[in-house]
Amino acid sequence: MRTLVATLGALAVAGCAASSPPQAVVAPGERATALHPIVAEATPAAAEASPRPESKSDRESRQMNRVLGWVVFAVGADAAVLATITSFMMLHQNALRNDDCVNKVCSADGLAANGKLGDLAGWNAAGWAVAVAGVGAGAFLVLTNPTDKALGTEIGVGPTSTGSGLLLRGSF
């Protein structure tokens, strides 16, 4: 993996070093005063029409879906805690069983640990299934139903102090 990243980085640096910087375009008779070359000029877009106002039922539906998303997410998080605890309990019972069972002959403690492993397995599997489904569905509902304050998430490319970067703006 490191080799792949290093190779891609080296190719990117070599590609940038091999190309000459863009030259500023100056109309005949004008003097170049820009500190940075102008690669392209953009014209402002026409003002967009104001979006249609959201109906009361749409707003209430969005808010209810968001609340439902937080509830489902919380249930998934609780299930993840349950699954983690039962996983550690199963590891402990497995260690007890391994200590008390030699050559497939178990003592009473080994048999008890084996029975507890079977009991915990269903809880563990159900906990992980509910955790994955709850966290996934809850995150989907929260992220796709924005708050009143931020009705959208913005993704774009913008200037930074080191060049350009990817922007992700919004609120949750």
C-alpha positions as CSV (number, residue, x, y, z in Angstrom):
1,M,0.0,0.0,0.0
2,R,2.8,2.4,0.9
3,T,4.6,1.6,-2.4
4,L,1.4,2.4,-4.3
5,V,1.0,5.7,-2.5
6,A,4.6,6.6,-3.0
7,T,4.5,5.7,-6.7
8,L,1.4,7.8,-7.2
9,G,2.9,10.8,-5.3
10,A,6.1,10.6,-7.3
11,L,4.1,10.5,-10.6
12,A,2.1,13.5,-9.5
13,V,5.2,15.5,-8.6
14,A,7.0,14.5,-11.8
15,G,4.0,15.5,-13.9
16,C,3.8,18.9,-12.2
17,A,7.5,19.5,-12.5
18,A,7.6,18.5,-16.2
19,S,4.9,21.0,-17.3
20,S,5.7,24.7,-17.7
21,P,3.7,27.2,-15.7
22,P,0.8,28.9,-17.6
23,Q,1.6,32.2,-19.2
24,A,-0.5,35.3,-18.6
25,V,-2.5,36.5,-21.6
26,V,-2.2,40.2,-22.1
27,A,-4.0,42.1,-24.8
28,P,-1.9,44.1,-27.3
29,G,-1.1,47.5,-25.9
30,E,-1.9,46.6,-22.3
31,R,0.6,46.1,-19.5
32,A,0.6,42.9,-17.4
33,T,0.0,43.9,-13.8
34,A,-1.3,40.7,-12.3
35,L,0.9,38.9,-9.9
36,H,-0.6,35.5,-10.8
37,P,-1.3,34.3,-14.4
38,I,-4.9,34.4,-15.4
39,V,-5.9,31.0,-16.6
40,A,-9.6,31.6,-17.2
41,E,-12.1,34.2,-16.4
42,A,-15.5,33.4,-15.1
43,T,-18.7,35.4,-15.6
44,P,-21.2,35.6,-12.9
45,A,-24.2,33.3,-13.3
46,A,-27.6,34.7,-13.7
47,A,-29.5,35.1,-10.4
48,E,-31.5,32.0,-9.7
49,A,-35.1,32.3,-9.0
50,S,-35.9,31.9,-5.3
51,P,-36.8,28.3,-4.5
52,R,-40.4,27.5,-3.8
53,P,-41.3,27.8,-0.2
54,E,-41.5,24.5,1.7
55,S,-45.0,23.5,2.7
56,K,-45.8,22.9,6.3
57,S,-46.4,19.2,5.8
58,D,-43.0,18.8,4.0
59,R,-41.3,20.6,6.9
60,E,-43.0,18.4,9.5
61,S,-42.3,15.3,7.6
62,R,-38.6,16.2,7.3
63,Q,-38.4,17.0,11.0
64,M,-40.1,13.8,12.0
65,N,-37.8,11.7,9.8
66,R,-34.8,13.5,11.4
67,V,-36.1,12.7,14.9
68,L,-36.8,9.1,13.8
69,G,-33.2,8.9,12.5
70,W,-31.8,10.0,15.9
71,V,-33.9,7.4,17.7
72,V,-32.9,4.6,15.3
73,F,-29.3,5.7,15.5
74,A,-29.5,5.5,19.3
75,V,-31.0,2.0,19.2
76,G,-28.2,0.9,16.9
77,A,-25.6,2.4,19.2
78,D,-27.1,0.6,22.2
79,A,-27.0,-2.6,20.2
80,A,-23.4,-2.0,19.4
81,V,-22.7,-1.7,23.2
82,L,-24.6,-4.9,23.9
83,A,-22.7,-6.7,21.1
84,T,-19.3,-5.5,22.3
85,I,-20.1,-6.7,25.9
86,T,-21.3,-10.1,24.8
87,S,-18.2,-10.4,22.6
88,F,-16.0,-10.0,25.6
89,M,-18.1,-12.3,27.6
90,M,-17.8,-14.9,24.9
91,L,-14.0,-14.5,24.8
92,H,-13.9,-15.1,28.6
93,Q,-16.1,-18.2,28.4
94,N,-14.0,-19.5,25.5
95,A,-10.9,-19.2,27.6
96,L,-12.6,-21.0,30.5
97,R,-13.7,-23.8,28.2
98,N,-10.2,-24.1,26.7
99,D,-8.7,-24.4,30.2
100,D,-11.2,-26.9,31.4
101,C,-11.5,-29.1,28.4
102,V,-8.5,-31.3,27.4
103,N,-8.6,-33.8,24.5
104,K,-12.4,-33.2,24.2
105,V,-13.0,-34.3,27.8
106,C,-14.5,-31.4,29.8
107,S,-14.9,-30.8,33.5
108,A,-18.1,-29.4,35.0
109,D,-16.8,-25.8,34.6
110,G,-15.8,-26.5,31.0
111,L,-19.3,-27.8,30.2
112,A,-20.9,-24.8,31.9
113,A,-18.7,-22.4,29.8
114,N,-19.6,-24.3,26.7
115,G,-23.3,-23.8,27.5
116,K,-22.9,-20.1,28.2
117,L,-21.1,-19.7,24.9
118,G,-24.2,-21.1,23.1
119,D,-26.5,-18.8,25.1
120,L,-24.4,-15.7,24.3
121,A,-24.0,-16.5,20.6
122,G,-27.6,-15.5,19.7
123,W,-27.5,-12.3,21.7
124,N,-24.1,-11.4,20.1
125,A,-25.3,-12.0,16.6
126,A,-28.5,-10.2,17.1
127,G,-26.7,-7.3,18.7
128,W,-24.3,-6.8,15.8
129,A,-27.1,-7.1,13.3
130,V,-29.2,-4.5,15.0
131,A,-26.2,-2.3,15.5
132,V,-25.3,-2.3,11.8
133,A,-28.9,-1.8,10.7
134,G,-29.7,0.9,13.3
135,V,-26.5,3.0,12.9
136,G,-26.8,2.8,9.1
137,A,-30.5,3.6,8.8
138,G,-30.3,6.3,11.5
139,A,-27.3,8.0,9.9
140,F,-29.1,7.9,6.5
141,L,-32.3,9.5,8.0
142,V,-30.3,12.2,9.8
143,L,-28.1,13.1,6.9
144,T,-30.9,13.1,4.3
145,N,-33.3,15.3,6.3
146,P,-31.5,18.5,7.1
147,T,-32.3,20.9,9.9
148,D,-34.2,24.1,9.3
149,K,-30.9,26.0,9.7
150,A,-29.1,24.2,6.9
151,L,-31.3,22.8,4.2
152,G,-28.4,21.5,2.2
153,T,-24.8,20.3,2.4
154,E,-22.4,22.1,0.1
155,I,-19.6,20.2,-1.7
156,G,-17.1,22.0,-3.9
157,V,-13.6,22.9,-4.7
158,G,-12.1,26.1,-3.4
159,P,-8.9,27.9,-2.8
160,T,-6.7,27.3,0.2
161,S,-3.4,28.7,1.4
162,T,-1.6,25.7,-0.3
163,G,-3.5,25.6,-3.5
164,S,-7.0,24.2,-3.9
165,G,-9.0,21.8,-1.8
166,L,-12.2,20.0,-1.4
167,L,-14.9,21.8,0.6
168,L,-17.7,20.1,2.6
169,R,-20.0,22.5,4.4
170,G,-23.2,21.9,6.2
171,S,-24.7,21.3,9.6
172,F,-26.1,18.2,11.3
